[in-house]
Amino acid sequence: MNTFARTGRRQRLEVADILPIHAEDQVEARKIPRPDLACPLP
């Protein structure tokens, strides 16, 4: 039971770690096009 509880905790930690990473990727994806749109093309 101890090993099962540990694996369950690891899975929860992995999911918690993955969510912030996706959030950061979305923020970066939103920030990247903004400077391009703000700067006029030559």
C-alpha positions in Angstrom: 0.0 0.0 0.0 2.9 2.4 0.7 4.2 2.0 -2.9 0.8 2.6 -4.3 0.3 5.7 -2.2 3.7 7.0 -3.3 2.9 6.5 -7.0 -0.5 8.3 -6.5 1.3 11.2 -4.9 3.9 11.3 -7.7 1.1 11.4 -10.4 -0.6 14.3 -8.6 2.7 16.2 -8.4 3.4 15.5 -12.1 -0.1 16.9 -13.1 0.4 19.9 -10.8 3.8 20.6 -12.4 2.5 20.2 -15.9 -0.4 22.7 -15.5 1.9 25.7 -14.6 4.2 24.8 -17.6 1.3 25.0 -20.0 0.1 28.2 -18.4 3.6 29.7 -18.9 3.6 28.5 -22.6 0.3 30.2 -23.2 1.5 33.5 -21.6 4.7 33.4 -23.7 2.7 32.6 -26.9 0.5 35.7 -26.1 3.4 37.9 -25.4 5.3 37.0 -28.5 2.8 38.3 -31.1 2.2 41.5 -29.2 5.6 43.2 -29.9 5.3 42.1 -33.6 1.8 43.8 -33.9 2.9 46.8 -31.9 6.0 47.4 -34.1 5.1 48.7 -37.6 6.4 46.6 -40.5 9.0 48.4 -42.7 
